[in-house]
Structure formats: C-alpha cells, structure tokens
Amino acid sequence: MPSTIARTAGRTLFGENALGYAAFRPDYPDRIFEILKTRCGAGEGKAVFEIGPGTGLATASLLAMGCRVTGVEPDARLAAFLVDSQAACADRLSVQVVSFEEAAMPPAFFDLGIAATSLHWIDPGLALAKAFRLLRSGGHWAMWWNIFGDPDEADAFHQRTHALFERLQKSPSHGDGTKGHFGLDSKNRIAELEQAGFQSIIAEEVRWRPVLNKQQILGLTATFSPVVRLPEIERQAFLNRIGTIVDEEFGGRVVRHFMTAIYTARRP
C-alpha cells in the first residue's frame, strides 16, 4: 500500500509551482464566502488569521470584503507570491513566513480564523487548540476543503483514472473516514472542534460541476501533492498518460464532480 506523505512536507511542497497553483487551482464556491459573511461576520475591518494561505485563493476574497488578514505561510515562495499579488491591499495584509505551530500572534485578538484546504497538513488537535486561543470571545472559526471528486456520485473521469492515482503516495487529505477524504470525515472533524472548546459547530457540503479542458485538467493535476512528489521523468509520464485519456476518451473536455466541505464554529 502506498505510504502517506508527511504533514511537514506541506511546508515546502507547493512553492516551486506557485504560478501553476494560482492558475489552475479552482476558486472556492461563492457559497463559502456567503457563509463567512453571514455566519462568521467577515467584513469591513474584521481581524482574520489564515493558516496556509498559499497563493491567496481565499485571502483575496477576504481582502475584498474589507478584512485585515494575517497569513501564516511557511513557504517563502508562496508568501512572496501572495504579497505581490495582493499589493493593492498591502495595508491590510501581513504574512508571517513560518509554520502555524511556530507563529507568534496575540491571543484573543482575532474575529475570525480560517484554514482553506490546509488543515490536513497540521496536527488538527494542536492547530485547533491554538486557533481557539487566538480568537476573541465570540470569534468564529471556519475550515474547508475543495475536494476534487464526489464519493457519492463519482464522475466518469474519476472512475477512469482512479487506479492511476491509487498507485501514488497518499496526501494527508486522503483521510480514514468512510468517504475517503479528511474534510468529509465529519465525525472526527466535529469531535476535534469540540475538544478544542468550540461551540455552534455547523458542517455543510457544497457540490459543483465544472467543465475542464485538457490544459486545466493537467494544470490542476500537476498541483496535487502525490504528483508533485514524483521524480520529474515519472511526473511528466503520469501527466502525459492523463492527457492522453482526456484527448482519446473524453474528447478534450471533462465534466468533473467536485465538492467543498466547510465547518464553522464559534469560540464562546
């Protein structure tokens, strides 16, 4: 059985392809930011910390809402990309280039904390306990994952390529739950939130059906941690195989079944 990639690898795994990550990782559904506004109070002047912002897929939307964001990004290359891409909001964005475990931030200061497709790279118990301490009384926490497949309704491309991905190392996002993804293991995610002291926990799943061309499929696949970990020759061969399937079996156009799992909670 393939091994699981160490969580600590996430601190340096994605920065080499920051441009590709920014170009091909799909945006989060609008529903996610609606939840942040209506349920978590995100908006003008709110102090937010973000675990692992990467290239800023969530950060940009928070800044657009008027939030003041402190990002904690251990990869200096991703941090630099984020700062450059959000230069217009430099007065409301600060980025610490350090792991979340080592980050120094004022306790009971933030209105909202988030982790967007990042918490599986950290020990969830330790991360949630620290997140709880950083939030003011009544502050909110939100964590979510874009999941590139729907275990309840797998699309044809997923069914065709699943065996190819099964041969690779597993991401920590693979999870042990019945649905096979860390973000969909709601029993354990809710239990961890409760253990950290959070209340008013709500879990929600958002399904979406993008249509991707060959370039988008290959660009997205190249950002997956098990593919990033492959030696260059093996990685290119793997991507070529995926591209051939897209061309020859799907006519260069693939309908995917994606979903986003989000959990929100509140510090009492």
C-alpha positions in Angstrom: 0.0 0.0 0.0 1.4 3.5 -0.9 2.7 5.5 2.0 1.2 8.8 3.2 3.1 12.0 2.7 4.4 13.5 5.9 2.4 16.5 7.1 5.6 18.6 7.4 6.2 18.2 3.7 3.4 20.6 3.1 5.6 23.4 4.3 7.7 23.3 1.1 5.8 21.2 -1.4 3.9 23.7 -3.4 6.1 26.8 -3.7 8.1 25.5 -6.7 4.9 25.8 -8.9 3.3 28.9 -7.4 2.3 30.1 -10.8 0.7 26.8 -11.7 -1.1 26.6 -8.4 -2.5 30.1 -8.8 -3.6 29.5 -12.4 -5.1 26.0 -12.1 -6.5 25.5 -8.6 -10.2 26.4 -8.9 -11.7 29.2 -6.9 -13.8 28.3 -3.8 -17.6 28.4 -4.4 -19.4 31.6 -3.7 -21.4 29.8 -1.0 -18.2 29.6 1.1 -17.8 33.4 1.3 -21.5 33.9 1.8 -21.1 31.7 4.9 -18.1 33.7 6.1 -20.1 36.9 5.8 -23.5 35.8 7.2 -22.5 33.2 9.7 -19.0 34.3 10.7 -19.2 38.0 10.4 -16.4 38.5 7.9 -16.4 42.1 6.6 -15.0 45.6 6.9 -12.3 46.0 9.5 -12.5 42.4 10.8 -9.2 40.9 12.0 -8.7 37.5 10.4 -5.8 35.0 10.6 -5.4 32.4 7.8 -3.5 29.1 8.1 -1.5 28.3 4.9 -2.9 30.9 2.5 -0.7 29.7 -0.3 -1.2 31.9 -3.4 -4.3 33.5 -1.9 -7.3 31.7 -3.2 -9.2 32.6 -0.1 -7.2 35.6 1.0 -8.1 37.7 -2.0 -11.8 37.4 -1.2 -11.3 38.2 2.4 -9.4 41.3 1.5 -12.2 42.2 -1.0 -14.6 42.1 1.9 -12.5 44.7 3.8 -11.0 42.3 6.3 -7.5 42.8 7.8 -5.7 39.5 7.2 -2.7 37.9 8.9 -1.5 35.0 6.8 0.8 32.3 8.2 2.6 30.7 5.3 5.7 28.5 5.8 6.8 28.5 2.2 8.7 31.7 1.4 8.0 31.4 -2.3 4.2 31.2 -1.8 4.4 34.0 0.7 6.2 36.3 -1.8 3.7 35.4 -4.5 0.8 36.3 -2.1 2.3 39.6 -1.1 3.0 40.6 -4.7 -0.4 39.6 -6.0 -2.2 41.5 -3.2 0.0 44.6 -3.3 -3.1 46.8 -3.6 -4.2 45.7 -0.2 -0.7 45.9 1.5 -2.1 48.0 4.3 -4.5 45.2 5.3 -2.3 42.1 4.7 0.6 40.8 6.7 2.3 37.4 6.1 4.4 35.5 8.6 6.8 33.1 6.9 6.7 30.4 9.5 4.7 27.3 10.3 1.4 27.8 12.2 2.8 25.8 15.1 5.6 28.4 15.5 3.8 31.6 14.6 3.6 34.3 17.2 0.3 36.1 17.3 -1.7 37.9 20.0 -4.2 35.7 21.9 -7.9 36.6 22.0 -7.3 39.2 19.2 -8.9 37.9 16.0 -12.6 38.0 15.0 -12.2 35.1 12.6 -9.7 32.3 11.8 -9.7 30.2 8.7 -7.9 27.2 7.1 -8.8 26.7 3.4 -7.7 23.3 2.1 -4.7 23.4 4.5 -5.5 21.9 8.0 -4.7 18.4 7.0 -1.0 19.5 6.7 -1.0 20.2 10.5 -1.9 18.1 13.6 -5.6 19.1 13.8 -5.7 18.9 17.6 -2.8 21.2 18.1 -3.9 23.6 15.3 -7.5 23.9 16.6 -6.3 24.5 20.2 -4.1 27.3 19.0 -6.8 28.7 16.8 -9.2 28.8 19.7 -6.7 30.8 21.8 -6.2 33.3 19.0 -9.9 34.1 18.7 -11.6 36.7 20.9 -14.6 35.7 22.9 -17.4 35.2 20.4 -15.0 34.9 17.5 -15.5 32.4 14.7 -13.5 29.7 13.0 -14.0 28.3 9.5 -12.2 25.4 7.8 -12.9 24.0 4.4 -11.6 21.8 1.6 -12.1 21.8 -2.1 -12.4 18.0 -2.9 -11.7 17.0 -6.5 -14.2 14.2 -6.6 -17.6 13.3 -5.2 -17.6 10.0 -3.3 -21.4 9.9 -3.5 -21.5 10.5 -7.3 -18.2 9.8 -9.0 -17.8 11.3 -12.4 -16.6 9.2 -15.4 -13.1 10.8 -15.5 -12.6 9.9 -11.8 -13.7 6.4 -12.4 -11.4 6.1 -15.4 -8.3 7.5 -13.6 -8.8 6.4 -10.0 -6.5 3.4 -10.4 -3.7 5.5 -11.7 -3.8 7.8 -8.6 -4.1 4.9 -6.2 -0.5 3.8 -7.1 0.9 7.1 -5.9 1.7 8.2 -2.3 -1.3 9.5 -0.4 -1.8 13.1 0.7 -2.7 13.6 4.4 -6.0 14.8 3.0 -6.8 11.2 2.0 -8.3 10.6 5.4 -9.6 7.5 7.2 -13.3 8.2 7.0 -15.9 6.2 5.1 -15.8 8.8 2.3 -12.1 8.7 1.9 -11.2 12.4 2.5 -10.1 14.2 5.6 -12.6 17.0 5.0 -15.5 14.6 4.7 -14.8 12.8 7.9 -17.3 14.9 9.8 -17.5 12.8 12.9 -13.8 13.3 13.6 -13.6 16.9 12.5 -16.5 17.9 14.7 -15.1 15.9 17.6 -11.8 17.8 17.2 -13.6 21.1 17.2 -15.5 20.2 20.4 -12.3 19.0 22.0 -10.7 22.4 21.3 -13.6 24.1 23.0 -15.6 25.4 20.0 -19.4 25.6 20.0 -22.1 26.3 17.5 -20.5 23.8 15.0 -22.1 23.6 11.6 -20.9 21.3 8.8 -22.1 21.8 5.2 -21.2 20.3 1.8 -21.4 22.3 -1.4 -21.4 20.4 -4.8 -20.3 21.9 -8.1 -19.8 20.6 -11.6 -17.0 22.4 -13.6 -16.2 21.5 -17.2 -12.4 21.4 -17.7 -10.3 21.2 -20.8 -7.1 19.3 -21.2 -4.9 22.2 -20.1 -7.0 22.7 -17.0 -7.0 19.0 -16.1 -3.2 18.8 -16.5 -2.6 22.0 -14.7 -4.7 21.0 -11.7 -3.3 17.5 -11.6 0.2 18.9 -11.5 -0.6 20.7 -8.2 -1.7 17.5 -6.4 0.8 16.7 -3.7 1.3 13.0 -4.8 2.1 14.2 -8.3 4.4 17.0 -7.1 6.3 14.3 -5.2 7.1 12.3 -8.2 10.6 12.5 -9.8 10.4 14.8 -12.9 10.5 12.0 -15.5 7.8 10.0 -13.7 5.7 13.1 -13.2 5.8 14.0 -16.9 4.9 10.4 -17.9 2.0 10.5 -15.5 0.7 13.8 -16.8 1.1 12.5 -20.4 -1.0 9.5 -19.6 -3.7 11.7 -18.1 -3.6 14.0 -21.1 -4.0 11.0 -23.5 -7.0 9.8 -21.6 -8.6 13.3 -21.8 -7.9 13.5 -25.5 -8.8 10.0 -26.6 -11.6 9.0 -24.2 -13.2 12.3 -23.4 -12.7 14.4 -26.5 -10.6 17.0 -24.7 -13.4 18.1 -22.4 -14.2 16.6 -19.0 -17.2 17.2 -16.7 -16.0 16.8 -13.1 -17.9 16.3 -9.9 -16.3 18.5 -7.2 -17.4 19.4 -3.8 -16.4 21.7 -0.9 -16.8 20.7 2.7 -16.9 23.5 5.2 -17.1 23.6 9.0 -17.8 26.7 11.0 -17.6 27.1 14.8 -17.6 29.8 17.4 -15.5 30.5 20.5 -18.0 31.0 23.4 
